[in-house]
Amino acid sequence: MADLTPTHISWQPSVNAANHHTDRYANTELTVRRGQAFNITLYFNRPRQNGESLGFVTEIGPYPSESHRTRAVFNLSEAGGSGWSAAQGPSDSAAMNFTISSPANAVIGRYNLTLRVTSGNKIFSRYLGQFVLLFNPWCPGDDVYMSNENERQEYVLNENGIIFVGNARYIEARGWYYGQFQDLLNICLTMLDLSLYYRQDPAMDVSRRGDPKYVGRVISSMINGNDNDNGVLLGKWQGSFHSHENPSRWDGSVVILKKWRQDNYRPVQYGQCWVFAGVMCTVLRCLGIPTRLVSNFNSAHDVDRNLSIDKYYDSSGRSLNISKDSTWDYHVWNESWFVRPDLGRPYNGWQVLDATPQEQSRGIFQCGPASVLAIKEGEVDLDYDTLFVYSEVNADCNRWIVYNDGTKKRVYCDTEIIGRSISTKAVGSNGRVDVTANYKYPEGSSEERRVYKKALAKILGTSVTEGHTDSPGRRSAETMRNPGIAGKFKLAEPPVFGKDINLVLVLNNLSSDRKSVRVDMSASTILYTRRAVAEILKAATSVELGPKQGKHIRVKIPYTHYGRYLTTDKRIQVTALCEVMRTNGLKLLVEKTIILEDTNIIIKLPRRVVVNKAVSLEISYANPLPEPVSRCVLLVTLMNQQVKINLARLAPRERSKIYFEFTPRRAGPLQLQVDFSCDKFSHVKGFVTIAVAPA
């Protein structure tokens, strides 16, 4: 009699995909989630005889072994040592149905499935094919389990995102298409196999892929290409982008990941923080780890890890790029949701992961996972990179004047400016949720001071008392003399791109004595990392302030001064260094970052959009400048499908419009993005989320 041999396998893709929330993946092979049963049907060359028993073998990685939990052998109705099991369902002589279950902590990735047939003393195997196993936020036993269904829909299944950018006083929303189901699964799995971790020890690396904190850390190292590891993106924050892509050009992750694969896994040029975060969110959601983007405004980059950011200015108030520390207007990272058995139950939940290459962690450009609760409680000695993230949200900011002879004098210490309006997208809407309270206690509160002192003590290895002034961190106010005046920049009108900027410097004498004040003012175009690009204004004046008197100094920055020096960040920093005369050099530093507003793109939708019915949108765009623009291009992107539209030149201040027609193929939310560029400016963004109704 011929050996019992399977002739055909049905993976039951429709039923399994629906049950496992994987029905939107574009890949054709069976994709299921761990800790949950899936069904297959086997067709054989003949009926099974008495004395013939069946079993299965699952294997993953180049060196599968039971000791590494990358190989499991299990018979029908028998739980394997690894937790894999199989049972036979209702069957007939032509076909046999099987239910296969994986453990909730199984290694994720692509498995080989083999049938084992035992007949008497004879055992032979038949290879059945491959399937992909993912993390399972729907399974209570999985480390990434998330109990709220609305949150699972948002943080695992939503392909449309919002990234908050701008600054703490002017927060803008930018659309981002994650597209985690758009034929990216193989790319994401290949990413794991290209990592330095895999190269060092493939068997051990694969065996650890059941742990979301390990996978998250590996992915954070692989999204950037700074370690010669075939990472996805190279970062660039200044200089020309002519030969490659300006980071502001990107609207989503799919085109970046596919370009990375098409270029044989050479890093794509270029990205900045929100691009790194957007791509990492795509990869982690694709693998099944609940993930969201978080924007931290006034975000510190503390290079020397002393909880203090030092900024330097020359004697006329111009910012000097001599410190390795910096403060960014905003910085975007990821939070992923999973348990932390290595730290203990209190630290379960949201974990910070950051792929932007800022500082090395254990020799590699990677960051996290750092427990958000550990950050809030100042547990800066806990894995991974908690100290670095704590500094990003709660460092002090010291400002120094550097004199011509090289001496430095600290004029100000701001203990509250870092870590403002920490924001993420709301569940189920495009609203903004402020999550600052997740990261720290209210600034100025006794709890915040207690946690800061605890964090500083962990760095110094000693206790920190209230009067401590020798530490690299917070110093008491008594160490700085008050100049007796207060100052603030106020905008006389909203700052609009293409128009002159009108500011007022308000100076107030806080004392009962007359004061003569010399004011040195400067303004520069800057990047969102606050690095200066070009100085556009330098002026000096003097003002007499009577007792308790206030005065206004008007400042005008014409468009002709700033227009040609703006980057796509559209930022200008204005500084006033106010020296009180005859006081042995007491000075006040006043600073303001201006983001130029640009309501360029307006998208108008019909009242109702229905699946499989053509819809026409009105997209209007404008030239806000007092001069004509040419080489106008509109890029319209819908679910990674991009249409390039060449437009006629625009006269000064002219607004025009086009009509864009498309047919939605799936009900649910759909994000449409618009990008407008011309010869005078580039990558002006607009987006709208369209609610597509069922037919």
Secondary structure per residue as TSV (DSSP state, phi and psi in degrees):
chain	resnum	aa	ss	phi	psi
A	1	M	-	360.0	139.4
A	2	A	-	-64.7	147.2
A	3	D	-	-59.8	146.5
A	4	L	-	-69.0	117.7
A	5	T	-	-132.7	130.1
A	6	P	E	-71.7	131.9
A	7	T	E	-99.7	-20.9
A	8	H	E	-160.6	147.8
A	9	I	E	-126.5	136.0
A	10	S	E	-108.6	121.6
A	11	W	-	-83.2	-0.7
A	12	Q	-	47.5	56.7
A	13	P	H	-61.9	-39.8
A	14	S	H	-65.0	-48.0
A	15	V	H	-67.0	-47.1
A	16	N	H	-63.3	-44.0
A	17	A	H	-63.6	-40.3
A	18	A	H	-64.4	-43.8
A	19	N	H	-67.4	-28.4
A	20	H	T	-103.9	8.2
A	21	H	T	58.2	39.7
A	22	T	-	-122.6	15.8
A	23	D	T	-71.3	-10.8
A	24	R	T	-97.1	-4.5
A	25	Y	-	-67.2	138.9
A	26	A	-	-81.3	-18.0
A	27	N	-	-71.6	153.7
A	28	T	-	-91.1	-20.9
A	29	E	S	-75.4	157.2
A	30	L	E	-58.6	127.9
A	31	T	E	-126.6	117.6
A	32	V	E	-132.9	171.2
A	33	R	E	-112.4	146.9
A	34	R	T	-70.9	158.9
A	35	G	T	74.9	13.4
A	36	Q	S	-143.0	137.8
A	37	A	-	-73.0	149.0
A	38	F	E	-134.0	161.6
A	39	N	E	-116.2	142.2
A	40	I	E	-135.2	158.6
A	41	T	E	-124.1	130.3
A	42	L	E	-112.4	134.9
A	43	Y	E	-107.2	133.4
A	44	F	E	-115.0	164.8
A	45	N	S	-74.9	-15.8
A	46	R	S	-163.8	165.5
A	47	P	-	-64.8	149.2
A	48	R	-	-73.4	138.3
A	49	Q	-	-98.5	159.0
A	50	N	T	-58.6	140.6
A	51	G	T	92.4	-8.2
A	52	E	E	-100.9	121.0
A	53	S	E	-115.9	151.6
A	54	L	E	-116.8	150.1
A	55	G	E	-153.5	177.2
A	56	F	E	-133.3	157.7
A	57	V	E	-130.7	128.7
A	58	T	E	-111.4	137.8
A	59	E	E	-140.2	144.2
A	60	I	-	-143.7	144.2
A	61	G	S	87.8	171.2
A	62	P	S	-75.5	-22.1
A	63	Y	S	-132.1	67.1
A	64	P	-	-64.6	137.6
A	65	S	-	-152.0	148.2
A	66	E	T	-68.2	-31.1
A	67	S	T	-66.3	-30.4
A	68	H	T	-92.5	2.2
A	69	R	T	61.3	28.5
A	70	T	S	-108.0	5.9
A	71	R	E	-143.5	135.0
A	72	A	E	-137.1	136.1
A	73	V	E	-118.5	125.6
A	74	F	E	-148.7	137.2
A	75	N	E	-89.9	169.8
A	76	L	B	-61.8	138.4
A	77	S	T	60.2	25.0
A	78	E	-	-131.5	125.8
A	79	A	-	-75.7	125.4
A	80	G	-	-73.1	167.4
A	81	G	T	-61.0	-27.0
A	82	S	T	-87.8	-6.0
A	83	G	S	99.0	-4.4
A	84	W	-	-74.1	146.3
A	85	S	E	-151.7	162.9
A	86	A	E	-145.1	146.9
A	87	A	E	-139.6	149.5
A	88	Q	E	-92.9	132.6
A	89	G	-	-97.3	-173.8
A	90	P	S	-53.2	129.7
A	91	S	-	-139.8	170.1
A	92	D	-	-133.2	-173.9
A	93	S	S	-68.6	-23.6
A	94	A	S	-91.2	-29.4
A	95	A	E	-144.1	146.3
A	96	M	E	-123.1	132.6
A	97	N	E	-100.4	136.0
A	98	F	E	-129.5	145.3
A	99	T	E	-113.2	121.9
A	100	I	E	-113.2	133.0
A	101	S	E	-121.0	137.8
A	102	S	-	-107.3	155.2
A	103	P	-	-70.9	154.6
A	104	A	T	-70.2	-11.0
A	105	N	T	-114.3	20.2
A	106	A	-	-62.2	151.7
A	107	V	-	-60.7	138.0
A	108	I	-	-94.8	154.3
A	109	G	E	138.6	-162.5
A	110	R	E	-94.5	122.2
A	111	Y	E	-105.2	148.5
A	112	N	E	-95.5	135.9
A	113	L	E	-115.6	127.9
A	114	T	E	-126.5	140.4
A	115	L	E	-93.1	133.8
A	116	R	E	-110.6	125.4
A	117	V	E	-112.5	124.6
A	118	T	E	-112.3	122.8
A	119	S	E	-132.5	104.0
A	120	G	T	65.5	-125.1
A	121	N	T	-92.1	5.2
A	122	K	E	-103.3	129.8
A	123	I	E	-125.5	127.9
A	124	F	E	-138.3	156.3
A	125	S	E	-118.2	148.9
A	126	R	E	-131.7	119.5
A	127	Y	E	-70.3	130.4
A	128	L	E	-102.6	-29.5
A	129	G	E	140.1	-165.2
A	130	Q	E	-121.3	152.0
A	131	F	E	-142.8	161.9
A	132	V	E	-111.7	132.9
A	133	L	E	-113.0	131.7
A	134	L	E	-119.2	166.8
A	135	F	-	-61.4	156.1
A	136	N	-	-132.4	92.6
A	137	P	T	-67.3	-10.0
A	138	W	T	-89.6	-7.0
A	139	C	-	-101.7	117.1
A	140	P	T	-58.1	-24.7
A	141	G	T	-84.8	-7.7
A	142	D	S	-82.9	143.6
A	143	D	T	-61.5	-21.9
A	144	V	T	-99.3	13.3
A	145	Y	-	-57.5	131.5
A	146	M	-	-126.3	120.7
A	147	S	-	-78.0	-23.8
A	148	N	-	-90.4	122.1
A	149	E	H	-66.3	-38.2
A	150	N	H	-61.9	-37.5
A	151	E	H	-70.1	-36.3
A	152	R	H	-63.9	-40.5
A	153	Q	I	-61.5	-38.9
A	154	E	I	-76.0	-50.3
A	155	Y	I	-91.5	-8.2
A	156	V	I	-119.0	-43.9
A	157	L	I	-101.7	-17.4
A	158	N	-	-75.8	124.6
A	159	E	-	-91.1	-8.5
A	160	N	E	-107.1	132.9
A	161	G	E	-127.6	166.3
A	162	I	E	-126.3	131.9
A	163	I	E	-115.3	127.3
A	164	F	E	-93.3	126.6
A	165	V	E	-131.7	-175.6
A	166	G	E	109.2	-132.9
A	167	N	E	-144.2	179.2
A	168	A	T	-61.7	-24.7
A	169	R	T	-97.3	-10.4
A	170	Y	E	-147.2	84.2
A	171	I	E	-92.8	127.4
A	172	E	E	-113.8	152.8
A	173	A	E	-103.8	134.2
A	174	R	E	-123.9	135.2
A	175	G	E	-77.3	149.3
A	176	W	E	-147.5	131.7
A	177	Y	E	-100.5	111.0
A	178	Y	-	-73.2	-48.9
A	179	G	-	61.5	37.8
A	180	Q	T	-65.1	-12.5
A	181	F	T	-102.0	3.5
A	182	Q	S	-90.3	66.9
A	183	D	S	55.9	43.3
A	184	L	-	-112.7	-7.0
A	185	L	H	-60.2	-44.1
A	186	N	H	-63.1	-36.5
A	187	I	H	-64.6	-42.4
A	188	C	H	-66.3	-38.9
A	189	L	H	-69.8	-37.7
A	190	T	H	-63.3	-35.6
A	191	M	H	-55.1	-41.7
A	192	L	H	-63.5	-38.3
A	193	D	H	-75.7	-13.6
A	194	L	T	-93.9	-6.3
A	195	S	S	-70.5	160.1
A	196	L	H	-64.5	-31.0
A	197	Y	H	-61.3	-44.2
A	198	Y	H	-67.2	-42.3
A	199	R	H	-62.6	-35.7
A	200	Q	H	-70.0	-40.9
A	201	D	-	-158.0	86.8
A	202	P	H	-56.8	-44.0
A	203	A	H	-64.3	-45.3
A	204	M	H	-67.6	-40.2
A	205	D	H	-59.6	-50.2
A	206	V	H	-62.5	-37.7
A	207	S	H	-65.3	-21.2
A	208	R	T	-93.8	0.8
A	209	R	T	-76.8	5.3
A	210	G	T	-86.0	-7.2
A	211	D	-	-102.2	113.5
A	212	P	H	-64.6	-29.2
A	213	K	H	-69.7	-33.8
A	214	Y	H	-69.3	-47.6
A	215	V	H	-62.1	-41.6
A	216	G	H	-62.0	-40.6
A	217	R	H	-67.3	-41.1
A	218	V	H	-62.0	-45.5
A	219	I	H	-63.3	-38.5
A	220	S	H	-61.6	-30.8
A	221	S	H	-78.0	-25.5
A	222	M	H	-92.0	-17.1
A	223	I	H	-70.8	-30.9
A	224	N	B	-100.1	151.8
A	225	G	-	-105.1	31.1
A	226	N	T	-84.4	-7.7
A	227	D	T	-110.3	21.0
A	228	N	S	55.2	43.0
A	229	D	S	-122.0	23.6
A	230	N	-	61.1	32.1
A	231	G	-	-63.9	165.7
A	232	V	S	-73.5	-42.0
A	233	L	E	-132.7	144.2
A	234	L	E	-101.4	141.5
A	235	G	E	-92.8	148.1
A	236	K	-	-152.7	130.9
A	237	W	-	-118.1	-5.7
A	238	Q	S	-156.2	167.7
A	239	G	S	89.2	-170.7
A	240	S	-	-83.7	143.9
A	241	F	-	-113.3	17.0
A	242	H	T	-60.3	-38.4
A	243	S	T	-83.9	-10.5
A	244	H	S	-140.2	-169.0
A	245	E	-	-86.8	130.3
A	246	N	-	-63.9	132.6
A	247	P	G	-53.4	-28.9
A	248	S	G	-69.2	-12.6
A	249	R	G	-70.2	-29.4
A	250	W	-	-74.0	139.2
A	251	D	-	-119.5	-3.6
A	252	G	B	-173.4	174.4
A	253	S	S	-88.1	-29.0
A	254	V	H	-61.0	-48.1
A	255	V	H	-64.3	-33.3
A	256	I	H	-67.7	-48.9
A	257	L	H	-66.1	-36.9
A	258	K	H	-72.1	-34.7
A	259	K	H	-66.1	-39.2
A	260	W	H	-58.5	-44.0
A	261	R	H	-68.5	-44.1
A	262	Q	H	-63.4	-30.6
A	263	D	T	-89.5	23.1
A	264	N	T	58.6	40.7
A	265	Y	S	63.7	34.9
A	266	R	-	-89.5	141.6
A	267	P	-	-58.2	137.7
A	268	V	E	-78.5	139.0
A	269	Q	E	-114.2	121.0
A	270	Y	E	-137.4	167.9
A	271	G	E	-129.9	162.0
A	272	Q	-	-131.3	-176.8
A	273	C	H	-54.3	-43.5
A	274	W	H	-69.8	-25.8
A	275	V	H	-73.3	-46.1
A	276	F	H	-56.4	-45.2
A	277	A	H	-67.2	-41.3
A	278	G	H	-62.6	-42.8
A	279	V	H	-68.3	-40.8
A	280	M	H	-65.6	-37.3
A	281	C	H	-60.2	-41.3
A	282	T	H	-58.7	-48.6
A	283	V	H	-64.9	-45.0
A	284	L	H	-68.6	-40.6
A	285	R	H	-64.3	-38.3
A	286	C	H	-59.7	-39.0
A	287	L	H	-81.6	-7.1
A	288	G	T	101.9	8.3
A	289	I	-	-92.6	119.6
A	290	P	-	-59.4	126.9
A	291	T	E	-145.1	145.8
A	292	R	E	-140.7	164.3
A	293	L	E	-96.2	141.8
A	294	V	E	-129.7	132.7
A	295	S	E	-109.8	125.9
A	296	N	E	-107.3	119.2
A	297	F	E	-93.2	144.1
A	298	N	E	55.5	59.9
A	299	S	E	-91.0	126.8
A	300	A	E	-87.2	142.9
A	301	H	E	-117.6	97.1
A	302	D	-	-95.6	93.7
A	303	V	T	-67.2	-44.5
A	304	D	T	-88.1	3.6
A	305	R	-	55.8	50.0
A	306	N	S	-120.0	15.9
A	307	L	S	63.5	25.5
A	308	S	E	-141.5	132.7
A	309	I	E	-107.8	125.5
A	310	D	E	-109.3	125.6
A	311	K	E	-119.8	137.9
A	312	Y	E	-119.3	144.8
A	313	Y	E	-136.0	151.1
A	314	D	E	-81.3	179.6
A	315	S	T	-68.7	-10.1
A	316	S	T	-105.4	7.5
A	317	G	S	94.4	2.9
A	318	R	-	-77.5	137.0
A	319	S	E	-68.3	135.9
A	320	L	E	-109.9	133.4
A	321	N	-	-90.8	61.4
A	322	I	-	-113.0	-6.6
A	323	S	-	-98.7	141.1
A	324	K	S	-75.2	-24.8
A	325	D	-	-68.8	156.4
A	326	S	E	-156.2	162.8
A	327	T	E	-126.3	121.7
A	328	W	E	-93.9	144.9
A	329	D	E	-55.2	-39.4
A	330	Y	E	-153.8	156.2
A	331	H	E	-141.7	136.9
A	332	V	E	-112.4	129.8
A	333	W	E	-134.0	-173.4
A	334	N	E	-112.7	150.8
A	335	E	E	-118.5	132.3
A	336	S	E	-118.7	151.7
A	337	W	E	-106.9	114.8
A	338	F	E	-165.7	169.0
A	339	V	-	-82.6	161.2
A	340	R	-	-127.0	75.2
A	341	P	T	-60.4	-23.1
A	342	D	T	-71.7	-24.3
A	343	L	T	-106.2	-26.8
A	344	G	-	114.5	156.0
A	345	R	G	-51.4	-39.8
A	346	P	G	-57.7	-23.5
A	347	Y	G	-96.9	10.6
A	348	N	-	-67.1	164.2
A	349	G	E	108.5	-139.8
A	350	W	E	-71.1	135.4
A	351	Q	E	-128.4	132.4
A	352	V	E	-80.1	128.9
A	353	L	E	-128.0	136.0
A	354	D	-	-138.4	120.2
A	355	A	-	-95.4	-9.8
A	356	T	S	-64.9	126.4
A	357	P	-	-76.7	93.6
A	358	Q	S	-103.9	-59.7
A	359	E	S	-133.3	151.2
A	360	Q	-	-74.9	145.5
A	361	S	B	-123.8	113.9
A	362	R	T	54.1	42.4
A	363	G	T	86.0	0.2
A	364	I	B	-131.7	146.7
A	365	F	S	-75.9	93.3
A	366	Q	-	-153.4	159.8
A	367	C	-	-153.0	125.5
A	368	G	-	95.7	180.0
A	369	P	-	-80.0	130.3
A	370	A	E	-109.1	124.5
A	371	S	E	-62.0	129.3
A	372	V	H	-61.8	-38.5
A	373	L	H	-65.8	-38.5
A	374	A	H	-62.2	-37.3
A	375	I	H	-63.5	-47.1
A	376	K	H	-61.3	-36.9
A	377	E	T	-90.3	5.2
A	378	G	T	70.8	22.5
A	379	E	-	-82.6	68.4
A	380	V	T	-76.7	-2.6
A	381	D	T	-97.1	4.4
A	382	L	S	-89.7	148.7
A	383	D	T	-68.5	145.3
A	384	Y	T	-120.9	132.3
A	385	D	T	62.1	29.1
A	386	T	H	-63.4	-37.3
A	387	L	H	-60.1	-45.1
A	388	F	H	-63.3	-44.2
A	389	V	H	-70.5	-36.6
A	390	Y	H	-56.9	-44.1
A	391	S	H	-63.0	-36.5
A	392	E	H	-60.1	-31.2
A	393	V	H	-107.4	-9.6
A	394	N	H	-150.4	19.4
A	395	A	-	-72.3	163.0
A	396	D	E	-85.7	159.1
A	397	C	E	-123.6	111.5
A	398	N	E	-99.2	136.0
A	399	R	E	-115.5	132.6
A	400	W	E	-124.6	146.3
A	401	I	E	-101.5	130.8
A	402	V	E	-107.1	117.1
A	403	Y	-	-86.0	167.7
A	404	N	T	-60.7	-28.5
A	405	D	T	-84.4	4.0
A	406	G	S	93.6	-9.9
A	407	T	-	-70.0	151.3
A	408	K	E	-122.3	140.0
A	409	K	E	-135.3	126.5
A	410	R	E	-80.6	128.1
A	411	V	E	-108.5	-12.1
A	412	Y	E	-163.6	143.6
A	413	C	E	-131.8	116.0
A	414	D	E	-102.2	116.8
A	415	T	S	-94.2	-1.2
A	416	E	S	-125.7	-5.0
A	417	I	S	-76.3	-27.9
A	418	I	S	-81.4	136.8
A	419	G	S	77.4	70.4
A	420	R	E	-114.3	148.4
A	421	S	E	46.6	46.9
A	422	I	E	-63.4	123.3
A	423	S	E	-131.0	149.7
A	424	T	E	-145.7	164.9
A	425	K	E	-71.5	140.9
A	426	A	-	-69.7	154.0
A	427	V	T	-71.2	122.6
A	428	G	T	80.8	3.9
A	429	S	S	-152.0	174.7
A	430	N	S	-91.9	11.4
A	431	G	-	-68.6	164.1
A	432	R	E	-103.7	132.8
A	433	V	E	-112.7	127.2
A	434	D	E	-85.9	117.8
A	435	V	-	-112.9	22.1
A	436	T	H	-55.4	-38.6
A	437	A	H	-65.7	-18.7
A	438	N	H	-70.6	-27.0
A	439	Y	H	-98.6	-25.8
A	440	K	-	-161.6	158.2
A	441	Y	-	-73.8	161.0
A	442	P	-	-55.0	136.5
A	443	E	T	-59.1	136.3
A	444	G	T	88.3	-9.5
A	445	S	S	-80.0	160.2
A	446	S	H	-65.2	-33.0
A	447	E	H	-65.7	-41.1
A	448	E	H	-64.2	-41.8
A	449	R	H	-65.7	-39.5
A	450	R	H	-61.8	-45.6
A	451	V	H	-67.4	-40.2
A	452	Y	H	-61.1	-46.1
A	453	K	H	-63.3	-36.2
A	454	K	H	-64.8	-44.3
A	455	A	H	-63.2	-42.6
A	456	L	H	-65.6	-38.7
A	457	A	H	-63.9	-37.2
A	458	K	H	-64.7	-34.5
A	459	I	H	-70.3	-45.5
A	460	L	H	-80.8	-18.2
A	461	G	T	73.1	24.2
A	462	T	S	-150.6	170.3
A	463	S	-	-78.9	151.8
A	464	V	-	-119.2	121.3
A	465	T	-	-96.5	169.6
A	466	E	T	-60.1	-36.8
A	467	G	T	-90.3	8.0
A	468	H	-	-63.4	124.7
A	469	T	-	-124.4	-2.0
A	470	D	S	-94.1	-6.0
A	471	S	S	-73.7	160.7
A	472	P	S	-75.2	-6.3
A	473	G	S	-97.6	-135.6
A	474	R	-	-62.2	135.5
A	475	R	-	-116.5	152.3
A	476	S	-	-70.3	153.3
A	477	A	G	-62.9	-24.1
A	478	E	G	-64.5	-19.4
A	479	T	G	-78.8	-7.7
A	480	M	S	-120.8	127.9
A	481	R	-	-79.7	137.6
A	482	N	-	-84.1	129.1
A	483	P	-	-73.9	-8.8
A	484	G	S	80.7	8.3
A	485	I	E	-130.4	157.2
A	486	A	E	-125.8	149.4
A	487	G	E	-145.4	154.3
A	488	K	E	-158.7	137.0
A	489	F	E	-86.1	135.0
A	490	K	E	-127.9	141.9
A	491	L	E	-82.0	129.5
A	492	A	S	-72.9	-23.5
A	493	E	S	-158.6	160.5
A	494	P	-	-55.7	135.7
A	495	P	-	-80.7	113.7
A	496	V	B	-111.2	130.8
A	497	F	T	-57.7	128.2
A	498	G	T	98.9	-9.0
A	499	K	S	-118.4	162.7
A	500	D	-	-66.1	148.7
A	501	I	E	-103.4	126.6
A	502	N	E	-116.1	120.3
A	503	L	E	-121.8	162.5
A	504	V	E	-130.9	127.4
A	505	L	E	-93.2	114.8
A	506	V	E	-96.7	118.1
A	507	L	E	-113.4	135.0
A	508	N	E	-127.3	132.7
A	509	N	E	-84.5	117.6
A	510	L	-	-87.6	-5.1
A	511	S	S	-112.4	178.2
A	512	S	S	-95.9	7.8
A	513	D	S	-104.4	148.6
A	514	R	-	-68.2	146.2
A	515	K	E	-135.6	136.7
A	516	S	E	-101.8	127.1
A	517	V	E	-124.7	126.0
A	518	R	E	-94.6	131.3
A	519	V	E	-117.6	117.4
A	520	D	E	-103.8	120.1
A	521	M	E	-115.2	144.0
A	522	S	E	-145.6	157.0
A	523	A	E	-142.2	141.2
A	524	S	E	-138.9	147.3
A	525	T	E	-74.4	143.2
A	526	I	E	-136.8	165.9
A	527	L	-	-88.3	169.6
A	528	Y	T	-67.4	-14.7
A	529	T	T	-83.1	3.0
A	530	R	-	69.0	16.8
A	531	R	-	-81.8	131.9
A	532	A	E	-68.7	141.8
A	533	V	E	-103.5	-54.2
A	534	A	E	-153.3	139.2
A	535	E	E	-78.5	132.6
A	536	I	E	-121.8	-7.2
A	537	L	E	-153.7	138.1
A	538	K	E	-148.1	123.5
A	539	A	E	-152.1	156.7
A	540	A	E	-138.9	146.4
A	541	T	E	-154.9	169.4
A	542	S	E	-128.0	151.9
A	543	V	E	-143.6	142.3
A	544	E	E	-102.3	127.7
A	545	L	E	-116.0	119.3
A	546	G	-	-73.9	175.1
A	547	P	T	-54.9	125.9
A	548	K	T	58.2	20.0
A	549	Q	-	-90.4	148.1
A	550	G	E	-118.8	147.2
A	551	K	E	-138.5	155.1
A	552	H	E	-110.8	133.3
A	553	I	E	-116.3	119.9
A	554	R	E	-85.1	139.8
A	555	V	E	-130.6	131.9
A	556	K	E	-124.1	130.3
A	557	I	E	-118.0	100.7
A	558	P	-	-66.0	153.2
A	559	Y	H	-58.1	-36.1
A	560	T	H	-63.8	-20.6
A	561	H	H	-84.4	-34.4
A	562	Y	H	-105.8	-21.5
A	563	G	G	-53.6	-48.6
A	564	R	G	-76.4	-13.0
A	565	Y	G	-102.9	-2.1
A	566	L	-	-72.2	145.0
A	567	T	-	-98.0	-178.4
A	568	T	T	-64.6	-15.1
A	569	D	T	-71.3	-21.4
A	570	K	-	51.1	52.9
A	571	R	E	-123.5	142.0
A	572	I	E	-132.6	133.4
A	573	Q	E	-110.4	127.9
A	574	V	E	-111.7	133.6
A	575	T	E	-129.9	138.1
A	576	A	E	-126.7	122.8
A	577	L	E	-103.9	112.0
A	578	C	E	-107.1	112.4
A	579	E	E	-104.0	123.7
A	580	V	E	-81.1	117.3
A	581	M	T	-71.0	152.2
A	582	R	T	61.0	33.3
A	583	T	S	-129.4	24.2
A	584	N	S	59.5	40.3
A	585	G	S	82.8	23.9
A	586	L	-	-67.7	130.9
A	587	K	E	-133.5	152.2
A	588	L	E	-121.7	131.4
A	589	L	E	-106.9	123.6
A	590	V	E	-117.7	133.0
A	591	E	E	-140.1	145.2
A	592	K	E	-148.9	134.7
A	593	T	E	-100.9	128.8
A	594	I	E	-111.1	127.7
A	595	I	E	-105.2	123.7
A	596	L	-	-76.2	124.3
A	597	E	B	-74.4	148.2
A	598	D	-	-151.1	90.3
A	599	T	-	-87.8	61.9
A	600	N	-	-80.1	-49.9
A	601	I	-	-94.2	127.3
A	602	I	E	-126.2	124.0
A	603	I	E	-115.2	122.9
A	604	K	E	-110.1	129.7
A	605	L	-	-105.9	151.1
A	606	P	-	-67.5	164.9
A	607	R	S	-64.3	-33.5
A	608	R	-	-138.5	133.1
A	609	V	E	-119.5	126.8
A	610	V	E	-121.9	141.1
A	611	V	T	-59.6	141.3
A	612	N	T	66.3	16.9
A	613	K	S	-121.9	133.3
A	614	A	-	-61.9	141.3
A	615	V	E	-133.2	145.1
A	616	S	E	-117.6	127.3
A	617	L	E	-108.0	147.8
A	618	E	E	-100.8	121.8
A	619	I	E	-116.9	116.3
A	620	S	E	-109.3	148.9
A	621	Y	E	-144.0	161.7
A	622	A	E	-144.7	157.7
A	623	N	-	-102.7	105.2
A	624	P	-	-82.1	0.0
A	625	L	S	-89.2	157.6
A	626	P	S	-83.1	20.3
A	627	E	S	-141.9	155.7
A	628	P	-	-70.2	156.7
A	629	V	B	-127.8	151.1
A	630	S	-	-134.5	-176.0
A	631	R	S	51.5	46.2
A	632	C	E	-80.3	132.7
A	633	V	E	-136.1	135.0
A	634	L	E	-114.8	125.9
A	635	L	E	-107.2	121.3
A	636	V	E	-111.9	121.9
A	637	T	E	-119.7	131.1
A	638	L	E	-138.3	112.2
A	639	M	T	48.9	49.5
A	640	N	T	73.1	-0.9
A	641	Q	E	-93.5	119.7
A	642	Q	E	-114.6	135.8
A	643	V	E	-116.7	128.2
A	644	K	E	-101.4	126.8
A	645	I	E	-122.2	116.6
A	646	N	E	-82.4	133.2
A	647	L	E	-118.6	161.1
A	648	A	-	-72.6	159.7
A	649	R	-	-62.6	157.1
A	650	L	B	-118.1	136.9
A	651	A	-	-73.0	167.5
A	652	P	T	-54.0	131.4
A	653	R	T	61.9	15.4
A	654	E	-	-80.9	140.8
A	655	R	E	-115.0	140.5
A	656	S	E	-136.7	178.0
A	657	K	E	-153.6	157.6
A	658	I	E	-132.7	166.8
A	659	Y	E	-114.9	132.7
A	660	F	E	-120.3	125.7
A	661	E	E	-114.1	138.9
A	662	F	E	-154.3	167.9
A	663	T	-	-123.0	111.9
A	664	P	-	-69.7	137.7
A	665	R	-	-106.0	-1.3
A	666	R	S	-145.8	138.3
A	667	A	S	-73.4	156.5
A	668	G	E	115.6	-175.0
A	669	P	E	-71.4	141.2
A	670	L	E	-138.3	126.2
A	671	Q	E	-99.8	126.9
A	672	L	E	-111.6	131.1
A	673	Q	E	-119.9	143.5
A	674	V	E	-127.3	136.2
A	675	D	E	-131.5	121.0
A	676	F	E	-114.9	128.0
A	677	S	E	-134.2	156.3
A	678	C	-	-152.9	-169.6
A	679	D	S	-74.5	-17.2
A	680	K	S	-103.3	-19.9
A	681	F	-	-156.5	165.6
A	682	S	-	-144.1	156.9
A	683	H	-	56.1	52.1
A	684	V	E	-83.6	127.3
A	685	K	E	-107.2	152.0
A	686	G	E	-152.9	150.6
A	687	F	E	-152.4	161.1
A	688	V	E	-147.7	142.6
A	689	T	E	-99.6	121.7
A	690	I	E	-100.9	127.3
A	691	A	E	-88.4	104.2
A	692	V	E	-88.7	120.2
A	693	A	E	-85.1	150.6
A	694	P	-	-60.7	156.9
A	695	A	-	-66.0	360.0
